[in-house]
Amino acid sequence: MNQTNIATKPLFEPFTSDKLDLPNRTVMAPMTRGFSPDGVPGEDVAAYYRRRAENGVGLIVTEGTGINHPSAVSGASIPLFHGEASLNGWAEVVHEVHRVGGKIVPQLWHVGMTRKKGELPNEEELPVGPSGLTLSGEQATEPLTEAEIVQMVEAYAQAAVDAKRIGFDGIELHGAHGYLIDQFFWEKTNKRTDRYGGDFVGRTQFAVEVIEACRRAVGPDFPIIFRFSQWKMSDYKAKLANNPDELARFLKPLVEAGVDIFHCSTRRFWEAEFAGSELNLAGWTKKLSGKPVISVGSVGLDGEFTSFAGANTTSLDGLLKKLEQEEFDLVAIGRSLLMDPEWVKKVRNGKSDDLLPFDKKALQRLY
């Protein structure tokens, strides 16, 4: 059995919840890779995830995978989560990860209005969103009809069923960064006046129906992780909730719908979310919801991922302090793990000098 470096011990305590047990607190963050031709993950993708599992990652969250809707993704090499070929590919990923003792969940995704007209894989399909508005607020298409929304909810539920059937350990719903579910949350992209619109609590209705449908589909014991963010890819200063009271009201319907764990996406984990407290978004979410939370954002690196530039390694002391204080429960690592599949093992063994700085060339291959 590997000895854990005493300085990093909080990161390697087991995690236990009512539906998910993990050997440590590390999570591989979902990162779009685009190495799945025609939406089908192959042996190289399976090996990519296996390498992280065999080097000690507690939980792997896959890159975003497209639900069964023709405009769910942007790009012919983004993996899909429907159709025999794609699901067989994901079944092999699960097999490889489980074979070395790892745990893995797929991130279920629809990009909504961030998709541009004419993009593959279905270039004739238009982008869709709650009000047909781009993230800059421009009218690009017609709003989704209620019937179309119901079909979308069913597509998420079917993906959840398929995830359970092929052996995944849970699911993550992508409700962050200005993609479809987040477009329903955000007042700039949701101008609806029906039950899917209104104030910031009313705008949670689509997410609530997706979560409820997934919960009905997979039963009471299958973990549902929900990822959300304040910021959008188009607006780093955007806010869904401006204070703890608003955040509590936003989270309540999601908890009641069936979320087990919240994945709280920030660009820098060390930044306080609201004035008057050092808690980050994950810390506030845990405090207000009572649910376990995953924190994320430039872990182990000195530059945020949204710059898409290189970044040097940096101390984990601040992260470990927050974790030891139980501000959050799990830590998602992105670019560090993208660059180095042995990152978790090196940290566990106290080999910080062997950690690799992030080089953007890592985006071009599967290490």
HELIX and SHEET records of a PDB file:
HELIX    1   1 ILE A    6  PHE A   12  5                                   7    
HELIX    2   2 PRO A   37  GLY A   39  5                                   3    
HELIX    3   3 GLU A   43  GLU A   54  1                                  12    
HELIX    4   4 GLU A   84  ARG A   99  1                                  16    
HELIX    5   5 GLY A  112  THR A  114  5                                   3    
HELIX    6   6 GLU A  146  ARG A  165  1                                  20    
HELIX    7   7 LEU A  180  PHE A  185  1                                   6    
HELIX    8   8 GLY A  202  THR A  204  5                                   3    
HELIX    9   9 GLN A  205  VAL A  218  1                                  14    
HELIX   10  10 PRO A  244  ALA A  257  1                                  14    
HELIX   11  11 LEU A  281  SER A  289  1                                   9    
HELIX   12  12 PHE A  305  SER A  307  5                                   3    
HELIX   13  13 ASP A  317  GLU A  324  1                                   8    
HELIX   14  14 ARG A  335  MET A  339  1                                   5    
HELIX   15  15 TRP A  343  ARG A  348  1                                   6    
HELIX   16  16 SER A  352  ASP A  354  5                                   3    
HELIX   17  17 LYS A  360  GLN A  364  5                                   5    
SHEET    1   A 2 PHE A  15  THR A  16  0                                        
SHEET    2   A 2 ASP A  21  LEU A  22 -1                                        
SHEET    1   B 9 THR A  26  MET A  28  0                                        
SHEET    2   B 9 LEU A  59  GLY A  66  1                                        
SHEET    3   B 9 ILE A 104  TRP A 109  1                                        
SHEET    4   B 9 ILE A 171  HIS A 177  1                                        
SHEET    5   B 9 ILE A 224  LYS A 232  1                                        
SHEET    6   B 9 ILE A 261  SER A 265  1                                        
SHEET    7   B 9 VAL A 293  VAL A 296  1                                        
SHEET    8   B 9 LEU A 330  ILE A 333  1                                        
SHEET    9   B 9 THR A  26  MET A  28  1                                        
END                                                                             
